[in-house]
Amino acid sequence: MKKLICVLICAAFILCASIPVYAETDNSKTVETSAAAFVLYCPQNGSIILSKNENEHKKPASTTKLLTSLITLEQAARGNSTVTFTDKMTAEGSSMYLEYGDTVKLSDLAAGMMMCSGNDAANAAAISISGSCEKFSGVMNSRAQSIGMKNSHFVTPSGLDDDNHYTTAHDMALLMAEVLRNKQLAELISQKSATVDFIKPEKHMTYTNHNRLLSMYSYCIGGKTGYTDAAGRCLVTASRRDNLTLICVTLDDKNDWKDHTALYEYGFSKLGCYMDNEFTAEIPVAGGEDDFVNVSADSSCELVVNKGEESKIKRMVKLDSFLFAPVMQGETVGEIEYSLNGKTLKKARLKAQNGAEIKSGKKGLLEKIKELFFNG
């Protein structure tokens, strides 16, 4: 009998050992994709939700133009010069159909890159800004380093293949987060088409966005496609749902539209975002030239938590019912504390947005209150 029991126990262990169990750290198994490398990233807290080979060097193809366009629009914000197309700016592959002598605004080249993935637009921007594509690559790599893209190196502004032109899925997610912080570029990539007004010859050209996910997935807010034979299909996108923003990057992926949708659905099912708009209040001042000061938090609050926990977050405002003069503009006068299940998640300082000097001959708020009660 004892032998039988031992045999049954051993059989049970063998059976259990044969059942595949996915460890939580092996998050690439949670959603099956066709990508050689991918990452699902949350820019609001800097976390990687799902990933596979996220730090492996890969060719980015035309998703490179996210960086080129970012630099282009940052330069245009300092001075939106005109660019006249020359023979040196020509490029093979996808195009916004610039011809010799065409003149456009520098910022319009970003539209040509983001909509129809114009290699000519990328070269025109690079040469206009730096004098040559080679010198512009230095600008690209410097800007990439400032973003935190530690495992990337860029050579071509268009993303055409080069042995020394590479990035990673994680680095491209960091780039997309930076793109979303640039309001002009974020607005551009959210459009399904864009019209460029040529200065010379005087004409209007409308370009259609190659990013089909804008139509296929209702929460998509922008992105960039890319493809070369060596890189395969590359796609970088962002989506927003119920205040939660997610970024998805797939490199060398034959089913990128489907995979992005599946990854986003997984992310939005697992995470939620608590949003608290910027806190403001008007606080009385005792003994001040002004009777009140306006108080507000440093910024709005965004907290990413497990799905369903958003409603459990508690906000505690620590602020006196009145302040004593003098109060200096920018002075910290209180704080807001956000907590979940008794654990503090974030604190925000409350600052005076205007000052209140000590009164000189003028009746302060406390004196006015005293008169109201005792001299009535």
Order of alpha helices (4+ residues) and beta strands (2+ residues): alpha-beta-beta-alpha-beta-beta-alpha-alpha-alpha-alpha-alpha-beta-beta-alpha-beta-beta-beta-alpha-beta-beta-beta-beta-beta-beta-beta-beta-alpha
